[in-house]
Amino acid sequence: MHITFVKKILADGQLCAKCGDVEARLRAGGHWPRLDEVLIADERDPDSAGMRLARALHVERAPFFVVREGTATTVHTVFFKFLREVLEAPGTERDEALEILADNPDLDYI
């Protein structure tokens, strides 16, 4: 699973308030390390990475999350739904085993 968080910088150069709130909640909840990528949708730069991704996915609000699993791509624009469905969703045994292996490089597959 690959998770991208897109937050917006307003035309005045400030981070949008909602984006700041979501980032704070992610950090406070210990979810920040689960994000693989953070992109900025800068209103002052229509060619910024976040603006390009928003256009490609037809997203008109920020913040938003893009979750890629294999060939499937899901866009989440509602933070609490994303939190519940993705970040707090129970993992599979395989996911847990891979996490244990990643955290313990001295272990090997059986």
N, CA, C and O of each residue as an XYZ file, in Angstrom:
440
protein
N       0.852     -1.179      0.000
C       0.000      0.000      0.000
C       0.895      1.240      0.000
O       1.879      1.311      0.737
N       0.544      2.197     -0.825
C       1.274      3.470     -0.911
C       0.278      4.590     -0.640
O      -0.737      4.706     -1.327
N       0.574      5.421      0.374
C      -0.342      6.501      0.763
C       0.316      7.844      0.488
O       1.426      8.119      0.943
N      -0.398      8.674     -0.270
C       0.045     10.037     -0.555
C      -0.907     11.012      0.122
O      -2.126     10.901     -0.012
N      -0.349     11.953      0.838
C      -1.115     13.024      1.498
C      -0.870     14.300      0.703
O       0.278     14.685      0.483
N      -1.935     14.952      0.276
C      -1.812     16.204     -0.468
C      -2.412     17.320      0.370
O      -3.585     17.292      0.742
N      -1.561     18.312      0.655
C      -2.020     19.473      1.414
C      -1.828     20.718      0.564
O      -0.995     20.748     -0.342
N      -2.614     21.745      0.872
C      -2.648     22.934      0.023
C      -1.999     24.141      0.679
O      -2.166     24.398      1.871
N      -1.250     24.876     -0.143
C      -0.729     26.182      0.229
C      -1.604     27.207     -0.487
O      -1.758     27.162     -1.707
N      -2.168     28.121      0.277
C      -3.068     29.127     -0.283
C      -2.298     30.193     -1.068
O      -1.072     30.275     -0.988
N      -3.022     30.991     -1.810
C      -2.422     32.042     -2.640
C      -1.593     33.023     -1.821
O      -0.660     33.631     -2.345
N      -1.923     33.184     -0.537
C      -1.164     34.104      0.316
C       0.073     33.451      0.938
O       0.783     34.079      1.725
N       0.330     32.176      0.579
C       1.513     31.485      1.073
C       1.301     30.707      2.358
O       2.221     30.038      2.830
N       0.117     30.779      2.929
C      -0.181     30.076      4.179
C      -0.715     28.671      3.892
O      -1.367     28.433      2.875
N      -0.425     27.753      4.807
C      -1.007     26.420      4.732
C      -2.490     26.536      5.022
O      -2.883     27.257      5.939
N      -3.323     25.841      4.258
C      -4.763     25.915      4.534
C      -5.014     25.369      5.940
O      -4.360     24.420      6.371
N      -5.957     25.972      6.642
C      -6.230     25.630      8.041
C      -6.623     24.164      8.204
O      -6.150     23.490      9.119
N      -7.472     23.680      7.331
C      -7.919     22.295      7.424
C      -6.749     21.339      7.213
O      -6.655     20.306      7.876
N      -5.853     21.691      6.280
C      -4.678     20.850      6.028
C      -3.787     20.798      7.263
O      -3.271     19.738      7.618
N      -3.609     21.933      7.911
C      -2.802     21.977      9.135
C      -3.422     21.147     10.240
O      -2.718     20.456     10.976
N      -4.748     21.213     10.358
C      -5.446     20.437     11.376
C      -5.286     18.940     11.114
O      -5.011     18.173     12.036
N      -5.457     18.528      9.868
C      -5.328     17.110      9.526
C      -3.902     16.632      9.779
O      -3.702     15.540     10.311
N      -2.914     17.435      9.405
C      -1.528     17.050      9.660
C      -1.276     16.886     11.156
O      -0.630     15.924     11.571
N      -1.775     17.806     11.961
C      -1.603     17.718     13.415
C      -2.259     16.451     13.968
O      -1.695     15.789     14.840
N      -3.439     16.116     13.468
C      -4.128     14.902     13.924
C      -3.353     13.641     13.525
O      -3.263     12.688     14.300
N      -2.796     13.646     12.311
C      -1.999     12.503     11.868
C      -0.781     12.312     12.772
O      -0.463     11.194     13.177
N      -0.114     13.408     13.077
C       1.080     13.337     13.926
C       0.712     12.913     15.346
O       1.359     12.037     15.919
N      -0.318     13.527     15.913
C      -0.727     13.232     17.281
C      -1.191     11.779     17.429
O      -0.983     11.154     18.469
N      -1.812     11.260     16.388
C      -2.304      9.889     16.434
C      -1.249      8.852     16.099
O      -1.527      7.653     16.120
N      -0.030      9.307     15.788
C       1.036      8.371     15.448
C       0.919      7.788     14.051
O       1.550      6.777     13.742
N       0.112      8.425     13.202
C      -0.109      7.907     11.851
C       0.839      8.490     10.812
O       0.930      7.969      9.701
N       1.545      9.561     11.154
C       2.398     10.244     10.177
C       3.391      9.288      9.501
O       3.575      9.384      8.288
N       4.032      8.377     10.228
C       4.986      7.464      9.581
C       4.356      6.533      8.547
O       5.073      5.968      7.721
N       3.057      6.363      8.573
C       2.381      5.481      7.608
C       2.271      6.123      6.231
O       2.011      5.434      5.244
N       2.469      7.451      6.158
C       2.396      8.139      4.871
C       3.683      7.891      4.101
O       4.777      7.964      4.662
N       3.547      7.601      2.825
C       4.711      7.359      1.987
C       5.181      8.614      1.269
O       6.345      8.727      0.883
N       4.261      9.556      1.095
C       4.577     10.740      0.298
C       3.669     11.885      0.719
O       2.488     11.684      1.001
N       4.231     13.087      0.759
C       3.453     14.292      1.038
C       3.699     15.247     -0.127
O       4.840     15.600     -0.425
N       2.623     15.655     -0.774
C       2.720     16.588     -1.900
C       2.039     17.898     -1.534
O       1.089     17.929     -0.752
N       2.542     18.970     -2.114
C       1.971     20.294     -1.902
C       1.200     20.716     -3.137
O       1.717     20.683     -4.253
N      -0.046     21.112     -2.920
C      -0.865     21.723     -3.974
C      -0.797     23.226     -3.716
O      -1.546     23.759     -2.897
N       0.094     23.892     -4.412
C       0.350     25.316     -4.192
C      -0.502     26.134     -5.154
O      -0.306     26.077     -6.368
N      -1.447     26.895     -4.611
C      -2.326     27.711     -5.451
C      -1.552     28.714     -6.307
O      -2.045     29.155     -7.345
N      -0.352     29.071     -5.880
C       0.465     30.025     -6.620
C       1.199     29.372     -7.781
O       1.754     30.058     -8.639
N       1.197     28.030     -7.803
C       1.914     27.290     -8.839
C       1.040     26.160     -9.366
O       1.034     25.068     -8.798
N       0.303     26.407    -10.445
C      -0.591     25.372    -10.966
C       0.142     24.110    -11.431
O      -0.486     23.078    -11.669
N       1.466     24.194    -11.561
C       2.238     23.034    -11.978
C       2.893     22.317    -10.792
O       3.701     21.410    -10.989
N       2.544     22.722     -9.552
C       3.092     22.029     -8.381
C       2.581     20.586     -8.387
O       1.528     20.289     -8.949
N       3.343     19.706     -7.756
C       3.017     18.276     -7.790
C       1.602     17.978     -7.292
O       0.892     17.166     -7.884
N       1.200     18.628     -6.215
C      -0.135     18.397     -5.671
C      -1.239     18.899     -6.584
O      -2.293     18.271     -6.691
N      -1.004     20.031     -7.247
C      -2.006     20.567     -8.180
C      -2.135     19.647     -9.395
O      -3.241     19.407     -9.878
N      -1.024     19.141     -9.881
C      -1.070     18.223    -11.036
C      -1.827     16.946    -10.676
O      -2.640     16.459    -11.461
N      -1.554     16.401     -9.475
C      -2.234     15.179     -9.051
C      -3.730     15.436     -8.868
O      -4.554     14.612     -9.265
N      -4.078     16.565     -8.273
C      -5.495     16.905     -8.083
C      -6.215     16.977     -9.427
O      -7.326     16.465     -9.566
N      -5.584     17.611    -10.416
C      -6.198     17.692    -11.752
C      -6.357     16.300    -12.363
O      -7.410     15.970    -12.908
N      -5.317     15.497    -12.270
C      -5.347     14.159    -12.868
C      -6.443     13.289    -12.261
O      -7.050     12.468    -12.948
N      -6.693     13.481    -10.955
C      -7.690     12.663    -10.259
C      -9.039     13.362    -10.107
O      -9.965     12.821     -9.501
N      -9.139     14.576    -10.666
C     -10.382     15.361    -10.610
C     -10.815     15.663     -9.173
O     -11.993     15.571     -8.830
N      -9.834     16.026     -8.344
C     -10.104     16.376     -6.951
C     -10.078     17.890     -6.839
O      -9.161     18.540     -7.342
N     -11.077     18.448     -6.182
C     -11.191     19.894     -6.087
C     -11.079     20.422     -4.665
O     -11.317     21.607     -4.430
N     -10.723     19.572     -3.718
C     -10.610     20.025     -2.329
C      -9.374     19.419     -1.687
O      -8.907     18.347     -2.072
N      -8.875     20.115     -0.729
C      -7.707     19.631      0.011
C      -8.003     19.791      1.497
O      -8.786     20.656      1.891
N      -7.388     18.973      2.301
C      -6.436     17.938      1.954
C      -7.142     16.707      1.392
O      -8.348     16.521      1.554
N      -6.346     15.877      0.727
C      -6.873     14.589      0.285
C      -5.751     13.562      0.326
O      -4.568     13.895      0.393
N      -6.168     12.300      0.283
C      -5.245     11.179      0.353
C      -5.471     10.282     -0.848
O      -6.605     10.071     -1.278
N      -4.384      9.760     -1.383
C      -4.457      8.803     -2.480
C      -3.823      7.516     -1.976
O      -2.673      7.496     -1.536
N      -4.596      6.448     -2.052
C      -4.126      5.140     -1.597
C      -4.034      4.238     -2.823
O      -5.010      4.022     -3.542
N      -2.828      3.721     -3.034
C      -2.599      2.811     -4.161
C      -2.254      1.435     -3.604
O      -1.336      1.273     -2.800
N      -3.017      0.459     -4.059
C      -2.764     -0.943     -3.689
C      -2.792     -1.740     -4.977
O      -3.848     -1.932     -5.579
N      -1.632     -2.199     -5.393
C      -1.564     -2.913     -6.667
C      -1.989     -1.974     -7.790
O      -1.407     -0.903     -7.965
N      -2.992     -2.373     -8.540
C      -3.479     -1.529     -9.640
C      -4.643     -0.638     -9.223
O      -5.113      0.173    -10.021
N      -5.111     -0.776     -7.993
C      -6.254      0.017     -7.518
C      -5.785      1.332     -6.901
O      -4.811      1.373     -6.150
N      -6.497      2.400     -7.235
C      -6.236      3.722     -6.668
C      -7.531      4.244     -6.076
O      -8.568      4.265     -6.739
N      -7.461      4.669     -4.807
C      -8.625      5.221     -4.119
C      -8.272      6.608     -3.606
O      -7.203      6.816     -3.032
N      -9.185      7.560     -3.820
C      -8.992      8.924     -3.346
C      -9.916      9.153     -2.162
O     -11.103      8.834     -2.215
N      -9.358      9.710     -1.088
C     -10.134     10.017      0.110
C     -10.070     11.524      0.356
O      -8.986     12.093      0.481
N     -11.226     12.159      0.425
C     -11.279     13.593      0.706
C     -11.851     13.891      2.088
O     -11.878     15.046      2.513
N     -12.305     12.866      2.783
C     -12.846     13.023      4.132
C     -11.882     12.348      5.102
O     -11.757     11.123      5.115
N     -11.202     13.157      5.915
C     -10.143     12.643      6.776
C     -10.610     11.537      7.706
O      -9.958     10.496      7.778
N     -11.710     11.720      8.418
C     -12.117     10.731      9.409
C     -12.509      9.406      8.759
O     -12.301      8.343      9.345
N     -13.062      9.461      7.577
C     -13.378      8.233      6.849
C     -12.082      7.537      6.430
O     -11.959      6.319      6.554
N     -11.122      8.311      5.936
C      -9.813      7.769      5.579
C      -9.144      7.140      6.801
O      -8.595      6.041      6.718
N      -9.191      7.833      7.918
C      -8.602      7.344      9.156
C      -9.199      5.994      9.535
O      -8.477      5.041      9.828
N     -10.512      5.927      9.525
C     -11.220      4.706      9.930
C     -10.985      3.562      8.938
O     -10.717      2.430      9.342
N     -11.087      3.865      7.635
C     -11.035      2.805      6.619
C      -9.620      2.363      6.249
O      -9.416      1.221      5.839
N      -8.650      3.254      6.391
C      -7.297      2.925      5.940
C      -6.311      2.817      7.101
O      -5.677      1.779      7.285
N      -6.184      3.870      7.868
C      -5.152      3.882      8.906
C      -5.499      3.034     10.118
O      -4.609      2.468     10.751
N      -6.775      2.939     10.448
C      -7.173      2.168     11.619
C      -7.752      0.807     11.257
O      -8.180      0.060     12.137
N      -7.768      0.481      9.971
C      -8.303     -0.806      9.533
C      -7.364     -1.913      9.991
O      -6.144     -1.769      9.916
N      -7.931     -3.012     10.463
C      -7.063     -4.110     10.887
C      -6.283     -4.659      9.698
O      -6.837     -4.849      8.616
N      -5.008     -4.911      9.904
C      -4.167     -5.455      8.848
C      -4.350     -6.954      8.731
O      -4.913     -7.602      9.613
N      -3.876     -7.477      7.655
C      -3.920     -8.920      7.475
C      -2.723     -9.524      8.193
O      -1.799     -8.812      8.587
N      -2.744    -10.825      8.359
C      -1.619    -11.500      8.991
C      -0.356    -11.298      8.170
O       0.732    -11.153      8.728
N      -0.493    -11.287      6.843
C       0.653    -11.073      5.967
C       1.252     -9.694      6.212
O       2.470     -9.555      6.322
N       0.386     -8.660      6.300
C       0.865     -7.301      6.563
C       1.623     -7.243      7.884
O       2.684     -6.625      7.976
N       1.069     -7.889      8.898
C       1.715     -7.889     10.208
C       3.070     -8.597     10.147
O       4.045     -8.137     10.742
N       3.123     -9.720      9.424
C       4.375    -10.456      9.303
C       5.421     -9.627      8.564
O       6.585     -9.601      8.964
N       5.021     -8.957      7.500
C       5.961     -8.113      6.761
C       6.462     -6.959      7.612
O       7.629     -6.577      7.523
N       5.590     -6.408      8.429
C       6.001     -5.323      9.324
C       7.016     -5.826     10.352
O       8.007     -5.151     10.635
N       6.766     -7.004     10.903
C       7.711     -7.581     11.865
C       9.062     -7.809     11.199
O      10.102     -7.500     11.782
N       9.053     -8.345      9.985
C      10.315     -8.577      9.269
C      11.036     -7.266      8.990
O      12.257     -7.190      9.123
N      10.293     -6.238      8.607
C      10.900     -4.936      8.312
C      11.528     -4.331      9.565
O      12.579     -3.693      9.497
N      10.879     -4.537     10.704
C      11.372     -3.976     11.967
C      12.506     -4.795     12.579
O      13.195     -4.330     13.486
N      12.695     -6.015     12.078
C      13.710     -6.918     12.629
C      14.529     -7.516     11.487
O      14.277     -8.649     11.077
N      15.496     -6.777     10.975
C      16.248     -7.251      9.808
C      17.037     -8.535     10.059
O      17.489     -9.172      9.107
N      17.209     -8.923     11.313
C      17.927    -10.154     11.619
C      17.059    -11.392     11.392
O      17.571    -12.512     11.383
N      15.738    -11.199     11.206
C      14.850    -12.327     10.941
C      14.812    -12.599      9.441
O      15.172    -11.740      8.637
N      14.379    -13.790      9.077
C      14.271    -14.157      7.676
C      12.958    -14.911      7.488
O      12.337    -15.357      8.454
N      12.544    -15.046      6.223
C      11.323    -15.792      5.919
C      11.488    -17.247      6.310
O      12.592    -17.791      6.271
N      10.384    -17.873      6.688
C      10.410    -19.300      7.068
C       9.830    -20.089      5.920
O       9.742    -21.314      5.995
